[in-house]
């Protein structure tokens, strides 16, 4: 039992760092999207391609720290889908912003489902995954909204994607804080006993 507890604590230490990193990158992306990138289309295009590429890299790094892609099928699939999405976004940007948003929509649905599966799997060993489960479910719903919006006639830009990234940042922050509080409570109980 102590060995299992030490593994969970070590895993939680990684997850806290990982979730804080995901929060920081997403928050920075959102800040630039809402300020500079709105009026600089080439920067917006690079950022729109970079966001799923970063997601692929983040899933790869996390899976490697958690036993590898072979042991984490949902992250393997999320990694592959995110790479394909970055390529598809680059191609779609050559057609229209509506096409780009449709690609983002499909990606949000699929990657949200994989994120949800990863969180459910981790719940057993790490606990505190409710925010990641909510994030995955909300991502899938946002994706459906993006696909519907992409069919409309309204002007579309990076500002349409930024709230999606902002909610992702929020959920990563909540998860990191929740794990941190859990660790503090666990340590205080150990000291008391």
Secondary structure, DSSP 8 states (H G I E B T S, - for coil): -HHHHHHHHHHHHHHHHHHHHHHHHHHHHHHHHHTTGGG-HHHHHHHHHHHHHHHHHHHHHHHHHTT-GGG-HHHHHHHHHHHHHHHHHHHHHTT-HHHHHHHHHHHHHHHHHHHHHHHHHHHHHH---HHHHHHHHHHHHHHHHHHHHHTSSS---HHHHHHHHHHHHHHHHHHHHHHHHHHHHHHHHHHH-
